[in-house]
């Protein structure tokens, strides 16, 4: 609708019937401008998320965690953790370099730690406990990327920074999947598999 400069329907969240119409282009422009200036609002498209739902037999994803990176089923929670990248440098002669072996070890430790948190956590309701323990979702992110770049002498807005981030996150994701597979071999697949 925004591309075609047309209106779009406002759908009532309970009745799922049109409750009004707005011109799409100015609304979309306001969202984009505000997101550029403040970082919010974030946009989520639950229909697209559910088309990619890895466990559709378990239900419809109807929410996310507060930052939106983890789609969740009803009554589900996700245990989150972050790796401080700035703590994963070592000196190679006189220049700091990324300690990829240490990152790999940290990822495996973090995956195990986050899975352990699922077991020892206190849950606010039995439904949340059941869903969270049943699906065992974890989210492993990073922090300290800007500090890492500063220490490496890489400008934050450079192609080299983008390439560094892409390589790091590819490696972290790959190791997290390996860590998860090791846990599955040791503890069994998640109960709702």
Order of alpha helices (4+ residues) and beta strands (2+ residues): beta-beta-alpha-alpha-beta-beta-beta-beta-beta-alpha-alpha-beta-alpha-alpha
